[in-house]
Amino acid sequence: MRVRSLILRATIRSREGALDFAGGTVVHISCGVSALVAAILIGPRMRYLKEPIQPHNLTYTALGAAMLWVGWFGFNAGSELASDGLTSSAFATTHFAAATSAVAWAFTEWFVLGKPTVLGASSNAVAGLVGITPAAGFVQPIPALIMGAMAGVVCYIACSKLKHALKYDDALDAFGVHGVGGTLTAVLTSVFASRACWDVSNGVPIGLIESGGDFGLVFGQIIAVGVTVIFAVVGSFMMLKIIDAFIGLRVAAEAEQRGLNVNDHGKKVTSRANSAECSRWPSRLVPESAWLQSIAGGSQCRQNAVQGFCDTVQLGHGIAAERISPAFALAHLSADSMRNQMALMEAVIGNVAAAIQ
C-alpha cells in the first residue's frame, strides 16, 4: 500500500512542473541535443578518426574557460534578478560545482590515461557550470560538490567513450558536456533540492532526499527533459533540412581541406610568412631570414613569430606600413629568454621607424 501511495503522490506532484533555476533545460539540454542532430546530419570532418586533430591553442582554451567561469556567476546568480541570500547561495554553488567537476575530470583522466590534461580540466569546468545551472538556487553547497563530481565523471565518459563508440563528430563536445551533463543534473536537481535554499513549495519538502522518498519532482524533471529533447530534435532536424535544401549544410571537400577561414574569409588563423614572401618587401622594413634566425637565438618558434609579424605588414605607397604591431610578434614568443625578446623588440621597432622615415 505504501508503494502504491508513493506512486500516486508522485504522479500527482509531477503535474506541478519542474525546477530549472537558470535555464539548464531550455539552454543546455536543447543546445546539446541540437548539436548532436547537426553533427549527425552534417557528418564527420575529413580527418576525423583518421589522424590526430589537436587543439589550436590551449592557452586560449584555458583563458576562455576562465572567462566563462567568471561570467557564469552572472548567468546563474544573476538569474535571481536581485542581490540577496539566494543570489549568494547560487553564486557559491556555481563555483563549487565547477571546481569539483574540473578536478573530477582531471582525476578520471589521470586514472584512465595516466595523466591529466589542461584541455580536459577546462572542458569539465564548463561541464560543472552547465550541471549546476538548473540547480543553482535549489541546492546547498555540499550537494553542489556531489553534482559537480558526478558531472565530471559522466561527461568524461560521454566525451571520450560514447562519442567514439557512436562515431559522431562533435568537435567541441557540445552534446557530451551540455546535453549529457545538463540531462544528468536536471534529474539530480530533483534529488538534492531543498526548501532551505528557496521555499518554492510553501513548506512542503520538494527534493527526493528531503521528502523521504517522494518521486514526484523526479518524474517532473524527467518529463521536462523528455519534452525538451523531443522539441530540440524535431525543431533542429526541420531547420537543418530547410537550410540544406536552400544552401546546403556542408562545404566542398576542397574548401574543407583549405579551411573555412581561408576559403570564405581569406584569413589564416596563424599568420606565418615564408621566406619568399618576406623577400618581396624592402630589407629595411623586413629583416633577412639569417638575421631573424640569429636574433631569435636559434628558436624556430620565435622565427615563425617574427615572420608572422612580417605577414601583417601591408605596404602603403611602397614605403610605410599601413598597420604594424610589434606586440603581435612578441605575443607569439616563448618566455624562456627575456634577453632575446628585448633584442627582438628593439630590432622590430628600429625597422618600423626606419621604414616610416
C-alpha positions as CSV (number, residue, x, y, z in Angstrom):
1,M,0.0,0.0,0.0
2,R,2.8,2.4,0.8
3,V,4.4,1.8,-2.7
4,R,1.0,2.5,-4.4
5,S,0.6,5.6,-2.2
6,L,4.1,6.9,-3.2
7,I,3.4,6.3,-6.9
8,L,0.1,8.1,-6.7
9,R,1.6,11.1,-4.9
10,A,4.4,11.2,-7.3
11,T,2.1,11.1,-10.3
12,I,0.0,14.0,-8.9
13,R,3.1,16.1,-8.0
14,S,4.8,15.5,-11.3
15,R,2.0,17.5,-12.9
16,E,3.1,20.6,-10.9
17,G,6.1,21.1,-13.2
18,A,9.9,21.0,-12.9
19,L,12.7,23.1,-11.3
20,D,15.1,25.0,-13.5
21,F,16.8,27.9,-11.8
22,A,18.9,29.4,-14.6
23,G,18.0,27.6,-17.8
24,G,19.7,24.3,-17.7
25,T,16.9,22.6,-19.6
26,V,15.9,25.2,-22.1
27,V,19.5,26.3,-22.8
28,H,22.0,23.4,-22.3
29,I,19.9,20.3,-23.0
30,S,18.3,21.8,-26.0
31,C,21.6,23.1,-27.5
32,G,23.4,19.8,-26.7
33,V,20.8,17.7,-28.4
34,S,20.6,20.2,-31.3
35,A,24.4,19.9,-31.7
36,L,24.1,16.1,-31.9
37,V,21.5,16.3,-34.6
38,A,23.6,18.7,-36.6
39,A,26.7,16.6,-36.2
40,I,24.9,13.5,-37.5
41,L,23.3,15.3,-40.4
42,I,26.5,17.1,-41.5
43,G,28.8,14.2,-41.0
44,P,32.3,13.9,-39.6
45,R,35.2,16.0,-40.7
46,M,37.5,14.6,-43.4
47,R,40.3,13.8,-40.9
48,Y,38.1,12.6,-38.1
49,L,39.3,9.3,-36.6
50,K,42.0,9.1,-39.3
51,E,44.6,11.3,-37.8
52,P,45.0,13.3,-34.6
53,I,43.2,16.6,-34.5
54,Q,44.9,18.7,-31.9
55,P,43.5,21.9,-30.3
56,H,44.9,25.0,-32.0
57,N,45.8,26.9,-28.8
58,L,45.5,25.5,-25.3
59,T,46.3,28.9,-23.8
60,Y,43.2,30.4,-25.4
61,T,41.2,27.3,-24.3
62,A,42.2,27.8,-20.6
63,L,41.7,31.5,-20.9
64,G,38.2,31.1,-22.4
65,A,37.2,28.6,-19.7
66,A,38.3,31.0,-17.0
67,M,36.3,33.8,-18.6
68,L,33.3,31.5,-18.8
69,W,33.7,30.6,-15.2
70,V,33.6,34.2,-14.1
71,G,30.8,35.1,-16.5
72,W,28.7,32.1,-15.3
73,F,28.3,33.9,-11.9
74,G,26.2,36.4,-13.7
75,F,24.3,33.7,-15.6
76,N,23.4,31.7,-12.5
77,A,23.4,34.1,-9.6
78,G,22.2,36.9,-11.8
79,S,19.1,34.9,-12.6
80,E,17.7,35.9,-9.2
81,L,17.5,39.4,-10.5
82,A,18.3,40.7,-7.0
83,S,21.1,40.8,-4.5
84,D,20.0,38.7,-1.6
85,G,20.7,35.4,0.2
86,L,19.5,33.3,-2.7
87,T,21.9,35.1,-5.1
88,S,24.8,34.4,-2.7
89,S,23.7,30.7,-2.5
90,A,23.6,30.4,-6.3
91,F,27.0,32.1,-6.6
92,A,28.6,29.7,-4.1
93,T,27.1,26.5,-5.6
94,T,28.1,27.6,-9.1
95,H,31.7,28.0,-8.0
96,F,31.9,24.7,-6.0
97,A,30.3,22.6,-8.8
98,A,32.7,24.0,-11.5
99,A,35.8,23.4,-9.3
100,T,34.8,19.9,-8.3
101,S,33.9,18.9,-11.9
102,A,37.2,20.1,-13.2
103,V,39.1,18.1,-10.5
104,A,36.9,15.0,-11.1
105,W,37.6,15.1,-14.8
106,A,41.3,15.5,-14.2
107,F,41.5,12.6,-11.8
108,T,39.4,10.4,-14.2
109,E,41.9,11.2,-17.0
110,W,44.8,10.5,-14.6
111,F,43.3,7.1,-13.8
112,V,42.4,6.2,-17.4
113,L,45.2,7.8,-19.4
114,G,47.9,8.1,-16.8
115,K,48.0,11.9,-16.9
116,P,45.5,14.8,-16.5
117,T,45.2,17.5,-19.3
118,V,44.5,21.2,-19.4
119,L,42.0,20.7,-22.2
120,G,40.1,18.1,-20.1
121,A,40.0,20.2,-17.0
122,S,38.9,23.3,-19.0
123,S,36.2,21.3,-20.7
124,N,34.8,19.9,-17.5
125,A,34.9,23.1,-15.6
126,V,32.3,24.1,-18.2
127,A,30.5,20.8,-17.5
128,G,30.3,21.7,-13.9
129,L,28.9,25.1,-14.7
130,V,26.4,23.6,-17.1
131,G,25.5,21.0,-14.5
132,I,24.7,23.3,-11.6
133,T,22.7,25.7,-13.8
134,P,19.3,24.2,-13.2
135,A,20.0,23.6,-9.5
136,A,22.0,26.7,-8.5
137,G,19.2,28.2,-6.5
138,F,17.7,24.9,-5.1
139,V,20.6,23.0,-3.7
140,Q,23.1,23.6,-0.9
141,P,27.0,23.7,-1.3
142,I,27.6,20.0,-0.4
143,P,25.1,18.6,-2.9
144,A,26.6,21.1,-5.4
145,L,30.0,19.4,-4.8
146,I,28.5,16.0,-5.4
147,M,26.7,17.1,-8.6
148,G,29.9,18.6,-9.9
149,A,31.9,15.5,-9.3
150,M,29.3,13.3,-10.9
151,A,29.1,15.6,-13.9
152,G,32.9,15.4,-14.2
153,V,33.0,11.6,-14.4
154,V,29.9,11.2,-16.6
155,C,30.8,13.9,-19.1
156,Y,34.3,12.4,-19.4
157,I,32.7,9.1,-20.4
158,A,30.3,10.8,-22.8
159,C,33.1,12.9,-24.5
160,S,35.5,10.0,-24.8
161,K,33.9,6.6,-24.8
162,L,30.4,7.4,-26.0
163,K,31.5,9.7,-28.8
164,H,34.0,7.3,-30.2
165,A,31.6,4.3,-29.9
166,L,28.8,6.1,-31.8
167,K,31.4,7.8,-34.2
168,Y,29.7,11.2,-34.3
169,D,31.9,14.1,-34.8
170,D,31.2,16.7,-32.1
171,A,34.3,18.8,-32.2
172,L,33.6,20.9,-29.1
173,D,31.7,18.2,-27.2
174,A,28.5,20.2,-27.1
175,F,26.5,17.1,-26.7
176,G,28.8,15.4,-24.2
177,V,29.1,18.4,-22.0
178,H,25.8,20.3,-22.4
179,G,23.5,17.6,-23.5
180,V,24.6,14.8,-21.2
181,G,25.7,16.9,-18.3
182,G,22.6,19.0,-18.5
183,T,20.4,16.0,-18.5
184,L,22.2,14.3,-15.6
185,T,22.0,17.3,-13.3
186,A,18.4,18.3,-14.3
187,V,17.4,14.9,-12.8
188,L,19.8,15.3,-9.8
189,T,18.2,18.7,-9.1
190,S,15.1,16.8,-8.0
191,V,17.2,14.6,-5.7
192,F,19.0,17.3,-3.8
193,A,16.6,20.3,-4.0
194,S,15.9,21.7,-0.6
195,R,13.5,24.3,1.0
196,A,16.5,25.6,2.9
197,C,17.6,27.4,-0.3
198,W,14.3,28.5,-1.8
199,D,11.0,27.5,-0.4
200,V,9.0,27.2,-3.6
201,S,6.5,24.8,-2.2
202,N,5.2,26.7,0.8
203,G,6.8,24.5,3.3
204,V,6.3,21.1,1.6
205,P,9.5,19.1,1.1
206,I,10.5,19.1,-2.5
207,G,13.6,17.0,-3.1
208,L,13.8,13.2,-3.2
209,I,16.1,13.2,-0.1
210,E,14.3,15.9,1.8
211,S,10.9,14.4,1.2
212,G,11.9,11.0,2.3
213,G,11.4,9.2,-1.0
214,D,8.8,11.2,-2.8
215,F,9.5,10.8,-6.5
216,G,7.1,13.5,-7.7
217,L,9.7,16.1,-8.6
218,V,11.9,13.4,-10.1
219,F,9.1,12.5,-12.5
220,G,8.5,16.1,-13.2
221,Q,12.2,16.7,-14.1
222,I,12.3,13.6,-16.3
223,I,9.2,14.7,-18.2
224,A,10.7,18.2,-18.7
225,V,13.9,16.7,-20.0
226,G,12.0,14.4,-22.4
227,V,9.9,17.2,-23.7
228,T,13.0,19.4,-24.3
229,V,14.8,16.6,-26.1
230,I,11.9,15.9,-28.4
231,F,11.4,19.6,-29.1
232,A,15.1,20.1,-29.9
233,V,15.4,17.0,-32.1
234,V,12.3,17.8,-34.2
235,G,13.0,21.5,-34.4
236,S,16.7,21.2,-35.2
237,F,16.1,18.4,-37.8
238,M,13.5,20.5,-39.6
239,M,15.6,23.7,-39.6
240,L,18.7,21.9,-40.8
241,K,16.8,20.2,-43.6
242,I,15.4,23.6,-44.7
243,I,18.9,25.0,-44.7
244,D,20.2,22.0,-46.6
245,A,17.5,22.4,-49.3
246,F,18.5,26.1,-49.9
247,I,22.2,26.4,-49.4
248,G,23.5,23.1,-48.2
249,L,25.0,22.1,-44.9
250,R,28.5,21.1,-45.9
251,V,31.2,22.9,-47.9
252,A,33.0,21.3,-50.7
253,A,35.9,19.0,-49.9
254,E,38.5,21.4,-51.2
255,A,37.2,24.2,-49.1
256,E,37.2,22.0,-46.0
257,Q,40.8,20.9,-46.7
258,R,41.9,24.5,-47.1
259,G,39.9,25.7,-44.1
260,L,36.9,28.0,-44.0
261,N,38.9,30.8,-42.6
262,V,41.0,30.9,-45.8
263,N,38.3,29.8,-48.2
264,D,35.5,32.0,-47.0
265,H,37.3,34.9,-45.3
266,G,40.7,34.9,-46.9
267,K,42.5,34.9,-43.5
268,K,44.8,32.5,-41.8
269,V,44.4,31.6,-38.2
270,T,48.1,31.9,-37.5
271,S,50.0,34.4,-39.7
272,R,53.2,33.0,-41.0
273,A,55.1,34.4,-43.9
274,N,57.6,32.2,-45.7
275,S,60.9,33.4,-46.8
276,A,59.8,34.0,-50.4
277,E,57.0,36.4,-49.2
278,C,59.4,38.3,-46.9
279,S,61.9,38.7,-49.7
280,R,59.4,40.7,-51.6
281,W,59.5,43.5,-49.1
282,P,62.3,46.1,-48.6
283,S,65.2,44.9,-46.5
284,R,64.9,48.0,-44.3
285,L,61.3,47.0,-43.4
286,V,61.6,43.3,-43.2
287,P,64.7,41.7,-41.7
288,E,66.5,38.9,-43.6
289,S,66.0,35.3,-42.7
290,A,69.6,35.0,-41.4
291,W,69.1,38.0,-39.2
292,L,65.8,36.5,-38.0
293,Q,67.5,33.3,-37.1
294,S,70.3,34.9,-35.2
295,I,68.1,37.4,-33.3
296,A,65.7,34.6,-32.4
297,G,68.5,32.6,-30.7
298,G,68.0,29.5,-32.9
299,S,64.4,29.1,-31.9
300,Q,62.1,28.2,-34.8
301,C,59.1,29.3,-32.7
302,R,60.5,32.8,-32.4
303,Q,61.4,32.9,-36.1
304,N,57.9,32.0,-37.1
305,A,56.6,34.6,-34.7
306,V,58.6,37.4,-36.3
307,Q,57.8,36.1,-39.8
308,G,54.1,36.3,-38.6
309,F,54.8,39.9,-37.9
310,C,56.1,40.3,-41.4
311,D,52.9,38.9,-42.7
312,T,50.8,41.5,-41.0
313,V,52.7,44.3,-42.8
314,Q,50.8,45.9,-45.7
315,L,52.8,48.4,-47.7
316,G,51.3,51.8,-48.4
317,H,52.9,53.8,-51.3
318,G,55.8,51.4,-51.1
319,I,57.5,52.9,-48.0
320,A,55.3,52.9,-44.9
321,A,53.3,50.2,-43.3
322,E,49.5,50.6,-43.1
323,R,49.3,48.6,-39.8
324,I,52.2,47.4,-37.8
325,S,52.1,45.6,-34.4
326,P,55.4,44.7,-32.8
327,A,53.4,43.4,-29.8
328,F,51.7,40.9,-32.1
329,A,55.0,39.4,-32.9
330,L,56.2,39.3,-29.3
331,A,52.9,37.7,-28.2
332,H,53.9,34.5,-30.1
333,L,57.3,34.2,-28.4
334,S,58.1,31.7,-25.7
335,A,59.2,33.2,-22.4
336,D,62.5,31.3,-21.9
337,S,64.8,34.1,-22.9
338,M,63.9,37.6,-22.0
339,R,67.2,39.0,-23.4
340,N,66.4,37.7,-26.9
341,Q,62.9,39.1,-26.6
342,M,64.0,42.5,-25.7
343,A,66.6,42.5,-28.5
344,L,63.9,41.4,-30.9
345,M,61.6,44.2,-29.8
346,E,64.3,46.8,-30.3
347,A,65.1,45.4,-33.7
348,V,61.5,45.4,-34.9
349,I,60.9,48.9,-33.6
350,G,64.0,50.1,-35.3
351,N,62.9,48.6,-38.6
352,V,59.5,50.2,-38.3
353,A,61.0,53.6,-37.5
354,A,63.4,53.3,-40.5
355,A,60.5,52.4,-42.8
356,I,58.4,55.4,-41.7
357,Q,61.3,57.8,-42.1
